[in-house]
Amino acid sequence: MNTTIKSVHFDADDLTKEHLEERLHKIDFAADKIVDMDFTLTREKDRQFELEAKMHFRWGKKSVVKLKSFDLNQGIHELVDKVDLKVRKEVEKVQEHKG
């Protein structure tokens, strides 16, 4: 799984990127099912962050998960939880289809 992290309107420090990568261990079970995962962390004018994750599954499906948060680390935590849920649902659908 290729992972990219991009920050917009601010520079995400190494600690932020490490925090996100550590949280991504939650979806290690599906690493072979995801081709690319792109994260965009954007600081809005109102000091709020918009966090977005784009997933490209190896069977051609693409999914996007977004949320807004005033706390970047809390937002990353919530975003990875949403990504985990989305990945589990997609993997389940594919397994049901095959079975």
KAFEN-V192607 format. One record per residue. N is the residue number from 1. SS is DSSP state (@ for helix, = for strand, . for the rest). D_LAST is the distance of its C-alpha to the last C-alpha in whole Angstrom. Layout:
# KAFEN-V192607
n->(N N)
ss->(SS SS)
d_last->(D_LAST D_LAST)
This chain:
# KAFEN-V192607
n->(1 2 3 4 5 6 7 8 9 10 11 12 13 14 15 16 17 18 19 20 21 22 23 24 25 26 27 28 29 30 31 32 33 34 35 36 37 38 39 40 41 42 43 44 45 46 47 48 49 50 51 52 53 54 55 56 57 58 59 60 61 62 63 64 65 66 67 68 69 70 71 72 73 74 75 76 77 78 79 80 81 82 83 84 85 86 87 88 89 90 91 92 93 94 95 96 97 98 99)
ss->(. = = = = = = = . . . . . @ @ @ @ @ @ @ @ @ @ @ @ @ @ @ @ @ @ @ @ = = = = = = = = = = . . . . . = = = = = = = = = . . . . = = = = = = = = . . @ @ @ @ @ @ @ @ @ @ @ @ @ @ @ @ @ @ @ @ @ @ @ @ @ @ @ .)
d_last->(25 28 30 33 35 38 40 42 46 46 45 43 44 42 42 40 38 37 36 34 32 33 31 28 27 25 22 23 19 18 21 19 17 20 22 25 26 30 32 35 37 40 43 45 48 48 47 44 41 38 35 32 29 27 24 22 19 18 16 19 18 22 23 26 27 31 33 37 39 43 42 40 39 38 36 34 33 32 30 28 27 26 24 22 21 20 18 16 15 14 12 10 10 9 6 5 6 4 0)
